[in-house]
Amino acid sequence: MIHADLSGKTVLVTGAASGIGFATAELFAKNGATVAINDLPGNPRLQQAVEQLQTQGLQVIAAPGDAGSAADARAMVEKAIEDLGGLNYLVNNAGTPGTNKPIPPNDMASQDEAFWQKLLSVNLLGPWRCTEAAVPALKERAGAIVNNASIAGIFGNGSSSTYAATKAALINMTKEHARAFGPDIRVNAIAPGVVESDWECRFDRTEQMLASIPMKRSGVPADYAEAIFFLCAGGAYISGHTLVVDGGLTAGPSANHTA
């Protein structure tokens, strides 16, 4: 695991009560940063996550708010920045598949107007809202933004066509924002592959599927947190890039070489 001295730095991580978001908040805090952990208001896991890290002596605060709500998202970011005393890094991690099992591309009934609106509001407009609210503070500190996209946004598949479309749009928005806010703010994204976590949508992780990954395992939240950490705390000349973090999955299955 990589390390950096982030004493005096501040971070806001959305959707951070569990999974990749929590691992990211923990990694930043363990490296000296003060971290605002965001998740939905009323989610008991938010306070549990904050207390878990505080008991380790880490500097974290709760930042409840719904990234899927226009008014709530902006208010949450503004309050977090006020409580933190400024902002160095924004991690737009909050997202939703909107389903607990994969939806076939031809199942249009399950991907209706309401489904599209929910995923667009959380997965695309959520990062846009949080970014818009955070830009002034990030400019003051020459900060960085990392968006959590998906390999589904590059190659399709994933939990649904709708989900893939929102993540593809997020990848494109990452490039647009890198152009818009540079050189003051660097903007990048990661595209996770298979994640071993309590993600809302469950996929069958068969031996055959895992065998198709060159690393021969699913990614764990810490794998993705490290990539996010690098793009914020390092990568000083990287902007507008989406880093695929998938154990080699999209490179294709390993070949069995024989003499």
C-alpha positions as CSV (number, residue, x, y, z in Angstrom):
1,M,0.0,0.0,0.0
2,I,1.3,3.4,-0.9
3,H,1.9,6.2,1.6
4,A,2.2,10.0,1.6
5,D,2.3,12.7,4.3
6,L,-1.1,14.4,4.0
7,S,-1.0,16.3,7.3
8,G,-3.0,19.4,6.9
9,K,-4.9,18.1,3.8
10,T,-8.6,17.7,3.7
11,V,-10.8,15.3,1.8
12,L,-14.5,14.8,1.1
13,V,-15.5,11.2,0.0
14,T,-19.1,10.7,-1.0
15,G,-20.8,7.3,-0.5
16,A,-18.2,6.4,2.0
17,A,-20.0,4.5,4.7
18,S,-18.9,1.2,3.2
19,G,-17.0,-0.4,0.3
20,I,-14.6,1.5,-1.9
21,G,-15.7,4.8,-0.3
22,F,-14.9,3.7,3.2
23,A,-11.6,2.1,2.2
24,T,-10.7,5.4,0.5
25,A,-11.6,7.5,3.6
26,E,-9.6,5.2,5.8
27,L,-6.5,5.3,3.6
28,F,-6.5,9.1,3.4
29,A,-7.1,9.4,7.2
30,K,-4.3,6.9,8.0
31,N,-1.9,9.2,5.9
32,G,-2.7,12.2,8.0
33,A,-5.6,13.9,6.1
34,T,-8.8,15.1,7.7
35,V,-11.7,13.3,6.0
36,A,-15.4,14.1,5.7
37,I,-17.3,10.9,5.2
38,N,-20.5,11.3,3.3
39,D,-23.5,9.0,3.0
40,L,-27.2,9.2,3.0
41,P,-28.8,11.0,6.0
42,G,-30.2,8.5,8.5
43,N,-28.0,5.6,7.3
44,P,-26.7,4.1,10.6
45,R,-23.6,2.9,8.8
46,L,-22.4,6.5,8.4
47,Q,-22.0,7.1,12.1
48,Q,-20.6,3.6,12.6
49,A,-18.0,4.3,9.9
50,V,-17.0,7.6,11.5
51,E,-16.8,6.1,15.0
52,Q,-14.8,3.1,13.7
53,L,-12.1,5.4,12.3
54,Q,-12.2,7.9,15.2
55,T,-11.5,5.0,17.6
56,Q,-8.3,4.5,15.7
57,G,-7.3,8.1,16.4
58,L,-8.0,9.3,12.9
59,Q,-9.4,12.7,12.0
60,V,-12.8,12.1,10.3
61,I,-16.2,13.8,10.5
62,A,-19.6,12.9,9.2
63,A,-21.1,14.7,6.2
64,P,-24.6,13.4,5.7
65,G,-26.3,14.3,2.5
66,D,-27.9,12.8,-0.6
67,A,-25.8,13.2,-3.8
68,G,-28.9,12.3,-5.8
69,S,-30.7,15.5,-4.6
70,A,-29.8,18.8,-6.1
71,A,-30.3,20.9,-3.0
72,D,-29.0,18.3,-0.6
73,A,-25.8,17.6,-2.4
74,R,-24.7,21.2,-2.7
75,A,-25.6,21.9,0.9
76,M,-23.7,18.9,2.1
77,V,-20.5,19.9,0.2
78,E,-20.7,23.5,1.4
79,K,-21.1,22.3,5.0
80,A,-18.3,19.8,4.7
81,I,-15.9,22.4,3.4
82,E,-16.9,24.7,6.2
83,D,-16.3,22.0,8.8
84,L,-13.0,21.0,7.2
85,G,-11.8,24.5,6.9
86,G,-11.1,24.1,3.1
87,L,-10.8,21.3,0.6
88,N,-7.9,19.6,-1.1
89,Y,-9.5,16.5,-2.6
90,L,-13.0,15.5,-3.7
91,V,-13.7,11.9,-4.3
92,N,-17.1,11.4,-6.1
93,N,-17.7,7.8,-5.1
94,A,-21.4,7.7,-4.4
95,G,-23.3,5.6,-7.0
96,T,-26.1,3.1,-7.4
97,P,-26.9,0.2,-9.8
98,G,-30.6,0.7,-8.9
99,T,-31.1,-3.1,-8.9
100,N,-30.0,-6.1,-6.8
101,K,-29.4,-8.3,-9.9
102,P,-28.1,-7.7,-13.4
103,I,-30.7,-6.5,-15.9
104,P,-30.3,-7.9,-19.5
105,P,-29.9,-5.1,-22.1
106,N,-33.2,-6.1,-23.9
107,D,-35.2,-5.8,-20.7
108,M,-36.6,-2.4,-21.4
109,A,-39.4,-2.7,-18.9
110,S,-37.0,-2.9,-16.0
111,Q,-35.1,0.1,-17.3
112,D,-38.0,2.5,-17.4
113,E,-38.1,6.3,-17.1
114,A,-38.0,6.2,-13.3
115,F,-35.0,3.8,-13.4
116,W,-33.1,6.1,-15.8
117,Q,-33.9,9.2,-13.7
118,K,-32.6,7.6,-10.5
119,L,-29.3,6.4,-12.0
120,L,-28.7,9.6,-13.8
121,S,-29.4,11.7,-10.7
122,V,-27.0,9.7,-8.5
123,N,-24.3,8.4,-10.9
124,L,-23.9,11.5,-13.1
125,L,-25.6,14.5,-11.8
126,G,-24.4,13.7,-8.2
127,P,-20.7,14.0,-9.2
128,W,-21.6,17.1,-11.2
129,R,-23.4,18.7,-8.3
130,C,-20.7,18.0,-5.8
131,T,-18.0,19.2,-8.2
132,E,-19.8,22.4,-8.9
133,A,-20.1,23.2,-5.2
134,A,-16.5,22.2,-4.5
135,V,-14.7,23.9,-7.3
136,P,-14.1,27.3,-5.6
137,A,-12.5,25.7,-2.5
138,L,-10.5,23.2,-4.6
139,K,-9.1,26.1,-6.7
140,E,-7.8,27.8,-3.6
141,R,-5.6,24.8,-2.8
142,A,-4.8,23.5,-6.4
143,G,-6.7,20.4,-5.5
144,A,-7.9,17.3,-7.3
145,I,-11.1,15.4,-8.1
146,V,-11.4,11.7,-8.6
147,N,-14.7,10.2,-10.0
148,N,-15.5,6.5,-9.5
149,A,-16.7,5.2,-12.8
150,S,-16.7,1.6,-14.0
151,I,-15.3,-0.6,-16.7
152,A,-19.0,-0.9,-17.8
153,G,-18.6,2.8,-18.9
154,I,-15.9,1.7,-21.3
155,F,-16.9,-1.8,-22.4
156,G,-20.6,-2.0,-21.6
157,N,-22.2,-4.9,-19.6
158,G,-22.4,-4.2,-15.9
159,S,-25.6,-4.2,-13.9
160,S,-27.6,-2.7,-16.7
161,S,-27.3,-0.7,-19.9
162,T,-28.6,2.3,-18.0
163,Y,-25.8,2.0,-15.5
164,A,-23.2,1.6,-18.2
165,A,-24.5,4.7,-19.9
166,T,-24.3,6.8,-16.8
167,K,-20.7,5.6,-16.2
168,A,-19.7,6.3,-19.8
169,A,-21.1,9.8,-19.4
170,L,-19.1,10.2,-16.1
171,I,-15.9,9.3,-17.9
172,N,-16.6,11.9,-20.6
173,M,-17.5,14.5,-18.0
174,T,-14.1,13.7,-16.3
175,K,-12.4,14.8,-19.5
176,E,-14.5,17.9,-19.8
177,H,-13.9,19.0,-16.3
178,A,-10.1,18.4,-16.6
179,R,-10.2,20.9,-19.5
180,A,-12.5,23.2,-17.7
181,F,-10.7,23.5,-14.3
182,G,-7.1,23.0,-15.3
183,P,-4.4,24.0,-14.4
184,D,-5.9,24.8,-11.0
185,I,-7.6,21.4,-10.4
186,R,-6.7,18.0,-11.8
187,V,-9.7,15.8,-12.6
188,N,-9.4,12.0,-13.1
189,A,-11.5,8.9,-12.7
190,I,-11.0,5.2,-11.9
191,A,-12.9,2.4,-13.7
192,P,-13.2,-0.5,-11.3
193,G,-13.7,-4.1,-12.4
194,V,-15.1,-6.8,-10.2
195,V,-15.4,-5.6,-6.6
196,E,-15.6,-7.9,-3.6
197,S,-17.9,-5.8,-1.3
198,D,-21.5,-5.5,-0.2
199,W,-22.5,-3.7,-3.4
200,E,-26.3,-3.6,-3.9
201,C,-26.1,-5.6,-7.1
202,R,-24.9,-9.1,-6.7
203,F,-23.0,-11.0,-9.5
204,D,-22.2,-14.7,-9.6
205,R,-18.4,-15.0,-9.0
206,T,-17.8,-18.4,-10.5
207,E,-14.4,-20.1,-10.7
208,Q,-14.6,-19.6,-14.5
209,M,-15.2,-15.9,-14.2
210,L,-12.3,-15.4,-11.7
211,A,-10.1,-17.5,-13.9
212,S,-10.6,-15.0,-16.7
213,I,-9.0,-12.3,-14.6
214,P,-5.2,-12.4,-14.9
215,M,-4.8,-11.6,-11.2
216,K,-7.2,-14.6,-10.5
217,R,-9.3,-12.8,-7.9
218,S,-11.9,-10.1,-7.4
219,G,-10.7,-6.6,-6.5
220,V,-11.2,-5.6,-2.9
221,P,-12.1,-2.0,-1.8
222,A,-8.5,-1.3,-0.8
223,D,-7.3,-2.0,-4.3
224,Y,-9.5,0.8,-5.7
225,A,-8.8,3.1,-2.7
226,E,-5.1,3.0,-3.5
227,A,-5.7,4.0,-7.1
228,I,-7.9,6.9,-6.0
229,F,-5.2,7.9,-3.4
230,F,-2.5,8.0,-6.1
231,L,-4.5,10.2,-8.4
232,C,-5.1,12.7,-5.6
233,A,-1.9,12.7,-3.6
234,G,0.4,11.8,-6.6
235,G,0.1,11.9,-10.3
236,A,0.9,15.6,-10.5
237,Y,0.8,15.6,-14.3
238,I,-2.2,13.3,-14.8
239,S,-5.5,14.9,-15.6
240,G,-8.5,13.9,-17.8
241,H,-7.5,10.3,-17.4
242,T,-9.6,7.2,-16.5
243,L,-7.5,4.6,-14.8
244,V,-8.8,1.1,-15.4
245,V,-8.4,-1.0,-12.2
246,D,-9.6,-4.5,-12.9
247,G,-6.8,-7.0,-12.3
248,G,-6.3,-7.2,-16.0
249,L,-9.8,-8.4,-16.7
250,T,-10.3,-6.2,-19.8
251,A,-6.8,-7.3,-21.1
252,G,-8.4,-10.7,-21.7
253,P,-7.8,-14.1,-20.1
254,S,-4.3,-15.4,-19.4
255,A,-2.8,-17.7,-22.0
256,N,-1.5,-21.1,-21.1
257,H,1.9,-21.3,-22.7
258,T,3.5,-24.6,-23.4
259,A,7.0,-25.4,-24.7
